[in-house]
Amino acid sequence: MTIPADLRALPDRDPSWGPWLDALPRLVDDLLTDWALTLDGDARHGRCALVLPVRTAQDEPAALKLGWPHDEAALEHLALQHWHGAGAVRLLRADPHRWALLLERLLPADLTSVDEVEACEVVGGLLTVLRQPAPPQLTPLSARVAAWTERLAGLPPDAALPHRLVAQAVALGRAFADDPATDGTLVHTDLHDENVLAADRSPWLVIDPKPLSGDQHYEVAPSLWNRWDEVLATGDVRWAVRRRFDALVGAAGLDPDRARDWVVVRELHEALWCVEAALVRGRGLAARDHEAITRALTIAKAVQD
């Protein structure tokens, strides 16, 4: 097979990206043979995976997902096994060593096809279905938050972030890192409109988890920062952010105060990563970094005003 040109055009993640792309055609051939699959349409892809429509030996439609090896996706198969199709795409087969998943085939429409507030209500409803204890193999969210929070606290004084918000996020992050309720629930961590697809057996199903053992209040932020152009188009950013926040938190039955605190922590961590990337490059913040930081700070303020 030929790798889609726009997948090859994506920026390198790290030195493993190019070799992974080069090895994909052979990997596809091997898996089609080993799992008795036949291609059944054009390839699709996201930022880190190639997805091929296939048919099984029983002539059933399915989707073969080949992921770029990276830590966040290493246990995707475990999360999907645990959910067992309840609120999420059904896993049919997995080969973690080859980063290959055979999934039920879903429909092409995602939640960006509906109004953003309705989409937040759908995500909130799915969270109630996905709410399960985490399998013990997953990394605890508290450990990740502790590490990111100390990096945030260690930024130089001249970093392009407001001291008040940094101090607030550091205090909240340290409190969450020490809170037993921060761990224990299977969380997706990247739950937004493009990761929810339409299906035949259910109106909407979740895909592409990057699972941790965590706290569902952590799941709110991605629905606030995605489809950001639609927030800006309203002309009232605070109102638009709060409307999404209230819709999702209400539908999921979450504690608004805890969800708000997690949003502040996540948004300041997003800003942290932009600053760190600029420091590594040694060339200052790029335009895209400024945009991402502005969005993160705007959301952190909007949920509290």
VEXZA-948075 format. One record per atom (N, C-alpha, C): x, y, z. Coordinates in steps of 0.001 Angstrom, whole numbers, padded with zeros to 6 digits, always signed. Each point is the difference from the previous one (the first is absolute). Layout:
BEGIN
XYZ ...
END
This chain:
BEGIN
+000836-001184+000000 -000836+001184+000000 +000881+001248+000000 -000584+001110-000345 +000697+001289+000003 -000455+000811+001203 +000960+000553+000727 -000339+000824+001154 -000636+001304-000490 -001135+000417+000572 -000623+001258-000434 +000975+001168+000091 +000003+000821-001038 +000962+001107-000065 -000161+000965+001163 -001249+000256+000431 -000179+000960+001090 +000418-000571+001350 +000065-001326+000122 +000574-000586+001212 +001511+000201+000001 +000623-000215-001152 +001445+000234-000099 +000344+001466+000195 -000934+000880-000321 +000266+001438+000097 -000066+000521+001430 -000521-000805+000940 -000056+000455+001377 +001415+000184+000547 +000194+000950+000919 +001352+000227+000545 +000491-001201+000793 +001320-000220-000043 +000601-001085+000765 -000310+000147+001482 -000334-001115+000648 -000178-000001+001449 +001361-000096+000691 +000769-000974-000418 +001349-000213+000526 +000707-000884-001017 +001235-000439+000248 +000716-000790-001013 -000672-001308-000405 -000978-000471+000788 -000666-001256-000360 -001103+000174-001035 -000408+001250-000255 -001155+000241-000880 +000261-000450-001436 +001110+000431-000585 +000307-000368-001377 +000143-001495-000197 +000777-000703+000834 +000100-001454-000141 -001338-000716+000149 -000871+000515+000897 -001315-000619+000137 -000797+000133-001292 +000009+001189-000603 -000702+000191-001275 +000560-000931-001068 +001319-000106-000060 +000627-000836-001021 -000368-001472+000165 -000200-000430+001238 -000295-001409+000258 -001484-000334-000132 -000854+001013-000123 -001442-000249-000014 -000472-000927-001126 +000433+000196-001248 -000521-000884-001054 +000247-001481+000283 +001192-000335+000469 +000289-001401+000319 -000842-000472+001183 -000167+000861+000999 -000802-000365+001158 -001447-000256-000396 -000541+000848-000865 -001371-000210-000483 -000117-001349-000701 +000935-000300-000890 -000045-001283-000715 +000042-001173+000974 +000882+000099+000989 +000123-001095+000967 -001294-000203+000781 -000614+001088+000449 -001210-000122+000798 -001187-000471-000829 -000103+000464-001234 -001079-000486-000862 +000096-001510-000170 +001224-000493-000136 +000201-001448-000147 -000250-000727+001318 +000616+000484+001064 -000084-000699+001288 -001418-000048+000540 -000772+001058-000211 -001350+000069+000554 -001082-000280-001054 +000415-000440-001179 -000948-000374-001069 -000976+001133-000297 +000569+001174-000277 -000796+001184-000288 +000162+000401-001454 -001007+000674-000545 +000110+000575-001337 -000352+001482+000080 +000715+000811-000766 -000280+001431-000018 -001386+000255-000571 -000659+001050+000521 -001386+000254-000370 -000285+001496-000097 +000966+000761-000522 -000223+001427-000143 +001280+000778+000181 -000140+001313+000000 +001167+000881+000085 +000463+000179+001439 +001309+000158+000140 +000594+000214+001316 -000401+001364+000550 -000086+000057+001334 -000186+001258+000706 +001097+000094+001053 +000194+001191+000539 +001020+000131+001035 -000289+001198+000879 +000546-000061+001202 +000017+001145+000887 +001403+000546+000067 +000396+000445+001186 +001342+000560+000169 +001044-001056+000319 -000454-001163+000461 +000960-001005+000474 -000349-001420-000421 -000922-000173-000949 -000399-001360-000360 -000574-000031-001410 +000139-001156-000623 -000624-000292-001287 -001137-000979+000241 -001162+000246-000616 -001165-000861+000175 -000473-000467-001370 -000120-001314-000142 -000395-000593-001274 -001324-000734+000151 -000982+000296-000835 -001216-000822+000009 +000314-001378-000581 -000430-001029+000694 +000294-001371-000421 -001247-000856+000180 +000073-001208-000549 -001021-001009+000261 +000699-001235+000545 -000641-000633+000949 +000572-001176+000640 -000230-001241-000862 +000538-001120+000461 -000198-001263-000714 -001472-000388-000040 -000779+000523+000950 -001453-000261+000027 -000771+001065-000786 +000724+000831-000739 -000564+001061-000842 -000722+001067+000830 +000511+000236+001213 -000571+001053+000832 +000862+001257-000107 -000632+001185-000032 +000780+001238-000084 +000748+000255+001300 +001199+000532-000109 +000810+000334+001160 +000958+001114-000396 +000802+000432+000953 +000991+001042-000265 +001329-000432+000625 +001053+000031-000792 +001341-000343+000462 +000734+001289+000322 +000350+000175+001275 +000690+001199+000443 +001455-000326+000296 +000901+000760-000609 +001438-000164+000203 +000515+001288+000618 +000459-000074+001237 +000400+001194+000720 +001496+000214-000010 +000372+001276-000048 +001408+000352+000207 +000338-000293+001460 +001055-000750+000256 +000330-000354+001380 +000368+001220+000848 -000810+000263+001017 +000299+001056+000955 -000711-000321+001316 +000544+000511+001087 -000427-000417+001332 -001492+000210+000246 -000546+001124-000476 -001395+000319+000306 -000964-001067-000499 +000353-000656-001122 -000916-000962-000619 +000354-001450+000313 +000983-000220+000850 +000491-001360+000218 -001063-000932+000562 -000932+000531+000786 -001003-000847+000642 -001407+000293-000517 -000094+000539-001212 -001320+000235-000602 -000810-001287-000038 +000637-001091-000385 -000715-001275-000096 -000563-000433+001345 +000726+000292+001075 -000449-000397+001333 -001267+000761+000392 -000032+001301-000292 -001197+000786+000295 -001199-000507-000788 +000204-000278-001291 -001114-000466-000824 -000476-001378+000450 +000925-000864+000397 -000410-001298+000552 -000850+000195+001252 +000400+000937+000828 -000678+000218+001273 -001413+000544-000220 -000159+000926-000938 -001322+000548-000284 -000887-001019-000726 +000607-000892-000765 -000721-001100-000654 -001175+000505-000843 +000230+001121-000695 -001015+000522-000898 -001046+000876+000648 +000024+000163+001314 -000985+000848+000690 +000444+001451-000074 -000579+000751-000928 +000354+001396-000202 +001217+000223-000866 +000670-001065-000400 +001243+000107-000770 -000007-000996-001153 +000845+000257-000976 +000149-000920-001118 +000394-001382+000529 -000525-001039-000619 +000278-001358+000466 +001331-000490-000580 +000840-000544+000854 +001267-000586-000415 -000231-001451-000387 +000423-000362-001214 -000180-001360-000489 +001266-000840+000170 +001150+000669-000116 +001278-000721+000091 +001103+001032+000191 +001082-000404+000664 +001097+000934+000228 +001334-000721-000051 +000989+000691-000508 +001397-000449+000046 +000811+001186+000503 +000119+000154+001342 +000697+001177+000536 +001436+000126-000462 +000668-001118-000265 +001399+000069-000428 +000142+000651-001373 -001026-000148-000818 +000015+000645-001328 -000871+001260-000017 -000503+000427+001157 -000835+001195+000119 -001175-000068-000985 -000608-001190-000060 -001079-000254-000951 -001274-000370+000750 -001114+000616-000401 -001305-000289+000576 -000980-000296-001129 -000816-001011+000190 -001124-000254-000898 -001258+000425+000746 -000707+000966-000566 -001135+000637+000672 -001278-000188-000804 -001118+000099+000677 -001253+000068-000751 +000033+001255-000874 -000622-000085-001148 +000002+001155-000889 -001135+000953+000370 +000354+001254+000212 -000976+001018+000322 -000303+000842-001234 -000914+000939+000143 -000377+000877-001100 +000954+001192-000056 +000106+000683-001142 +000986+001081-000114 -000337+001267+000773 -001261+000231+000341 -000376+001248+000671 +000514+000024+001430 +000517+001163+000421 +000393+000170+001399 -000824+001127+000621 +000281+000315+001259 -000822+000966+000724 +000156+001432-000494 +000993+000267-000843 +000085+001338-000576 -001166+000281-000944 -000760-001040-000330 -001139+000177-000900 -001239+000527+000710 +000052+000139+001340 -001152+000517+000732 +000410+001262+000754 -000988+000730+000478 +000236+001214+000786 +000930-000303+001166 +000894+000944+000312 +001026-000286+001007 -000572-000233+001394 -001103+000633+000334 -000597-000242+001309 -000646-001383+000033 -000683-000368-001070 -000544-001354-000087 +001134-001023+000075 +001128+000313-000641 +001146-000907+000051 +000498-000167+001432 +000046+001082+000763 +000422-000090+001402 -000970-000851+000808 -001275+000109-000292 -000980-000841+000697 +000192-001470-000353 +000338-000282-001266 +000285-001387-000400 +001223-000520+000742 +001077+000803+000031 +001214-000418+000711 -000316-000249+001476 -000768+000889+000613 -000370-000199+001394 -000782-001281+000208 -000933-000283-000904 -000756-001240+000100 +000876-001227-000156 +000962+000068-000925 +000922-001127-000181 +000856-000223+001239 +000367+001079+000682 +000797-000164+001219 -000737-000832+001045 -001302+000121+000060 -000747-000803+000971 +000051-001486-000364 +000090-000307-001286 +000087-001394-000450 +001424-000539+000173 +000993+000853-000232 +001399-000410+000075 +000523-000084+001430 -000791+000405+000963 +000458+000111+001390 +000188-001395+000617 +001254-000450-000011 +000340-001317+000522 +001313+000075+000767 +000222-000903+000952 +001299-000045+000670 +001118-000279-001005 +001135+000601+000239 +001133-000161-000916 +000686-001340+000225 +000451-000652-001080 +000824-001200+000185 +001328+000370+000647 +000594-000912+000739 +001190+000345+000793 +001240+000313-000825 +000006-000363-001280 +001183+000242-000829 +000187+001467-000369 -001021+000821+000171 +000067+001376-000471 +000807+000895+000943 +000699+000964-000593 +000732+001007+000774 -000987+000872+000763 +000262+000299+001267 -000903+000896+000738 +000146+001442-000461 -001127+000668-000152 -000014+001411-000366 +000770+000835+001016 -000062-000358+001266 +000672+000787+001031 +001502+000115-000260 +000602-001068-000503 +001440+000039-000267 +000311+000949-001149 -000818-000039-001051 +000216+000905-001128 -000192+001461+000439 -001070+000251+000745 -000295+001369+000420 +001085+000524+000931 +000499-000842+000861 +001074+000431+000900 +001222+000443-000789 +000379-000782-001004 +001184+000341-000796 -000218+001281-000796 -001158+000114-000660 -000261+001196-000805 -000095+001247+000882 -000578-000153+001172 -000158+001148+000892 +001355+000519+000478 +000920-000897+000317 +001324+000461+000436 +000759+000655-001146 -000219-000461-001212 +000606+000682-001154 -000589+001391-000168 -001301+000120+000217 -000641+001318-000075 +000568+000920+001080 +000158-000536+001199 +000541+000811+001089 +001442+000424-000261 +000715-000784-000806 +001398+000290-000259 +000273+000862-001210 -001046+000518-000652 +000221+000883-001138 +000727+001270+000447 +000828+000561-000883 +000694+001248+000370 -000996+001132+000224 +000365+000983+000822 -000920+001110+000308 -000459+000781-001224 +000811+000003-001062 -000370+000775-001183 -000799-000819-001017 -000436-001202+000364 -000854-000782-000897 -001279+000779-000291 -000524-000182-001212 -001121+000825-000469 -001336-000482+000546 -000077-000190+001336 -001235-000451+000625 -000277+000863+001225 -001263+000341+000244 -000327+000838+001161 +000340-000704+001313 +000713+000705+000853 +000442-000608+001262 -001180-000491+000827 -001104+000767+000025 -001144-000385+000823 -000571-001336-000433 -000175-000190-001296 -000550-001259-000495 +000975-001156+000196 +001284+000266-000192 +000995-001049+000234 -000053-000451+001447 -000005+000960+000917 -000033-000336+001422 -001271-000775+000354 -001125+000408-000570 -001254-000700+000261 +000060-001436-000511 +000488-000187-001237 +000063-001343-000579 +000984-000884+000749 +001100+000577+000472 +000966-000779+000779 -000639-000473+001313 -000694+000900+000670 -000651-000384+001263 -001058-001076-000230 -000819+000173-001036 -001025-000993-000306 +000624-001322-000433 +001032+000071-000843 +000646-001212-000466 +000609-000807+001130 +000646+000680+000936 +000582-000708+001148 -001096-000625+000863 -001117+000703+000150 -001110-000558+000775 -000580-001234-000686 -000175+000071-001315 -000513-001160-000728 +000978-001175+000063 +001284+000279-000086 +000996-001073+000044 -000060-000764+001319 -000428+000666+001074 -000087-000628+001316 -001399-000515+000336 -000939+000169-000928 -001402-000344+000253 -000279-001428-000478 -000408-000913+000877 -000297-001369-000442 -001050-000077-001103 -000908+000980-000072 -001053-000016-001021 +000526+000330-001392 +001261+000413-000106 +000584+000298-001313 +000219-001271-000815 +000109-001147+000663 +000258-001262-000693 -001162-000970+000203 -000053-001005-000860 -000930-001101+000226 -001047-000220-001058 -000302+001020-000812 -000995-000139-001061 +000705-000050-001349 -000473-000863-000896 +000546-000072-001352 -000376+001276-000746 +000994+000798-000378 -000274+001243-000709 +000644-000026-001381 -000686+000603-000938 +000411+000058-001401 +001162+000967-000185 -000082+001183+000575 +000933+001138+000040 +000033+000846-001270 -000554-000478-001115 -000007+000802-001232 -001389-000033-000628 -001008+000182+000838 -001386-000162-000432 -000537+001320-000544 -000062+000107-001313 -000527+001188-000667 -000780-000430-001235 -000556+000961-000717 -000989-000302-001035 +000521-000888-001128 +001266+000140-000372 +000532-000817-001087 +000291-001425+000438 -000026-000254+001302 +000206-001348+000521 -001298-000666+000429 -001114+000486-000543 -001305-000619+000216 -000649-000155-001383 -000216-001253-000413 -000527-000282-001333 -001409-000585+000076 -000763+000235-001066 -001317-000607-000124 +000162-001499-000278 -001041-000763+000377 +000061-001450-000180 -001397-000527-000290 -000045-001236-000501 -001285-000627-000261 -000659-000499+001283 +000793-000536+000923 -000595-000608+001200 -000245+000994+001121 +000517+001219-000157 -000172+001044+001004 +000155+001338-000706 -000691+001037+000442 +000152+001281-000700 +001449+000475-000050 +000740-000144+001113 +001372+000504+000073 +000853-000945+000841 +001245-000204-000448 +000938-000826+000739 +001370+000679+000035 +000707-000200+001079 +001313+000611+000227 +001087-000827-000674 +001003+000673-000543 +001171-000653-000574 +001267+000604+000611 +001130-000643-000272 +001333+000559+000208 +000300+000443+001429 -000239-000863+000991 +000358+000404+001366 +001515+000019+000207 +000429+000883+000878 +001378+000030+000496 -000113-000175+001515 -000245-001221+000441 -000585-000220+001327 +000973+000182+001160 -000578+000459+001103 +000667+000079+001288 -000990-000468+001071 +000518-000294+001171 -000842-000213+001172 -000184+001356+000652 -001206+000560-000108 -000138+001397+000385 -001345+000384+000564 -000423+001185-000376 -001182+000674+000540 -000756+000577-001197 -001276-000344-000144 -000746+000465-001168 -000115+001520-000083 +000164+000718+001087 -000009+001454-000082 +001144+000518-000867 +001020-000809-000169 +001133+000339-000865 -000397+000016-001473 -001116-000630-000350 -000398-000188-001397 -000655+001229-000634 -000302+001033+000776 -000817+001107-000501 +000768+000895-000964 +001255+000293+000279 +000730+001052-000713 +000060-000168-001522 +000242-001205-000548 +000102-000085-001468 -001245+000486-000746 -001168-000148+000592 -001214+000488-000660 -000098+001519+000018 +000811+000649+000828 +000014+001458+000045 +000991+000578-001000 +001139-000663-000215 +001001+000595-000896 -000147-000447-001450 -000746-001051-000285 -000219-000388-001387 -001123+000825-000623 +000000+000077-001343 -000950+000836-000740 +000059+001446+000506 +001219+000463+000248 +000195+001313+000597 -000467+001135-000904 +000065-000210-001309 -000463+001047-000906 -001484+000282+000206 -000763-001009+000408 -001421+000208+000251 -000224+000797+001288 +000885-000181+000967 -000069+000819+001215 +000249+001467-000349 +001064+000252-000770 +000345+001371-000368 -001097+000644-000839 -000646-000798-000833 -001019+000544-000901 -001232+000509+000743 -000206-000437+001243 -001167+000473+000753 +000148+001462+000411 +001250+000481+000078 +000230+001354+000461 -000047+000154+001511 -000303-001065+000716 -000047+000023+001465 +000659-001278+000496 +001325+000030+000122 +000773-001210+000295 -000373-000585+001352 -000127+000857+001013 -000329-000515+001324 -001333-000746-000031 -001006+000600-000604 -001320-000634-000079 +000079-001325-000743 +000742-000040-001120 +000085-001213-000800 +000713-001124+000750 +001086+000344+000707 +000728-001008+000778 -000873-000521+001136 -000636+000922+000722 -000825-000418+001129 -001199-000830-000447 -000539+000320-001166 -001137-000774-000506 +000410-001441-000269 +001174-000182-000605 +000497-001357-000229 +000272-000712+001330 +000670+000714+000893 +000350-000580+001297 -001256-000475+000732 -000999+000855+000079 -001219-000341+000733 -000727-001176-000653 -000026-000040-001343 -000687-001089-000695 +000667-001339+000282 +001322-000046-000066 +000711-001264+000190 -000064-000455+001452 +000285+000919+000923 +000004-000354+001414 -001389-000446+000451 -001023+000687-000487 -001357-000376+000367 -000390-001365-000528 +000325-000272-001264 -000360-001287-000599 +000759-001154+000639 +001232+000258+000436 +000818-001056+000597 -000255-000168+001487 -000711+000941+000621 -000231-000069+001428 +001260+000220+000815 +000886+000884-000484 +001259+000285+000687 -000158+001167+000969 +000933+000111+000933 +000040+001116+000944 +000579+001215-000716 -000770+001084-000170 +000503+001151-000767 +001276+000603+000576 +000118+000069+001308 +001192+000608+000595 +001240-000833-000264 -000099-001301+000132 +001152-000871-000263 +000349+000018-001489 -001012-000019-000856 +000251+000066-001441 +000686+001311-000362 -000430+001095+000602 +000593+001315-000266 +001472+000015+000402 +000307-000562+001143 +001397-000027+000444 +000865-000839-000938 -000539-001118-000471 +000764-000825-000943 +000215+000733-001322 -000991+000762-000434 +000179+000773-001238 +001161+000983+000161 +000059+000695+001116 +001097+000946+000234 +001341-000728-000058 +000092-001144+000665 +001257-000759+000003 +000366-000441-001408 -000944-000574-000725 +000306-000487-001350 +000394+001133-000934 -000689+001123+000077 +000315+001105-000908 +001393+000561+000282 +000379+000087+001254 +001344+000503+000307 +001066-001016-000366 -000328-001276+000039 +000955-000999-000492 +000144+000098-001514 -001103+000254-000698 +000088+000211-001452 +000926+001180-000301 -000149+001082+000740 +000864+001161-000199 +001447-000337+000340 +000196-000774+001068 +001349-000433+000386 +000708-000685-001149 -000691-000933-000662 +000644-000770-001067 +000398+000899-001171 -000771+001027-000277 +000374+000951-001051 +001276+000751+000382 +000070+000453+001242 +001188+000724+000452 +001217-000915-000024 -000164-001232+000479 +001121-000945+000007 +000489-000297-001415 -000928-000166-000936 +000398-000278-001385 +000802+001157-000571 -000411+001220+000315 +000737+001168-000477 +001394+000057+000617 +000116-000355+001273 +001310-000003+000651 +000918-001034-000623 -000557-001152-000361 +000802-001038-000661 +000471+000475-001372 -000903+000657-000727 +000383+000500-001330 +001006+001136+000106 -000050+000743+001095 +000919+001115+000197 -000262+001184-000904 -001225+000101-000512 -000315+001094-000930 -001190+000831+000465 -000403-000172+001230 -001152+000751+000472 -001301-000624-000442 -001102+000564+000455 -001324-000521-000324 -000360+000272-001449 -000464-001036-000698 -000511+000165-001351 -001437+000516+000055 -000507+000415-001156 -001370+000532-000046 -001006-001023+000514 +000204-001282-000373 -000943-001031+000457 +000067-000184+001513 +001190+000221+000594 +000129-000090+001454 -000778+001124+000672 +000137+001218-000533 -000747+001129+000554 -001504-000260-000062 -000455-000541-001131 -001429-000281-000151 -000466-001040+001018 +000796-001074+000167 -000379-001052+000931 +000012+000495+001440 +000992+000800+000354 +000074+000538+001359 -001159+000957+000260 -000300+000861-000964 -001123+000927+000158 -001304-000762+000197 -000213-001033-000780 -001213-000815+000142 -000054-000648+001380 +001105-000582+000440 +000030-000679+001302 -000299+000967+001138 +000629+001164-000024 -000219+000977+001070 -001426+000545-000039 -000529+000189-001202 -001368+000499-000142 -000985-000979+000611 +000178-001292-000257 -000907-001011+000550 +000131-000071+001518 +001245+000026+000491 +000209-000060+001451 -000684+001151+000716 +000029+001163-000622 -000676+001166+000597 -001521-000101-000155 -000450-000459-001170 -001426-000007-000287 -000785-000910+000947 +000581-001149+000365 -000751-000910+000878 -000075+000506+001425 +000772+001033+000327 +000020+000516+001371 -000694+001358+000148 -000161+000751-001076 -000567+001348+000086 -001461-000025+000454 
END
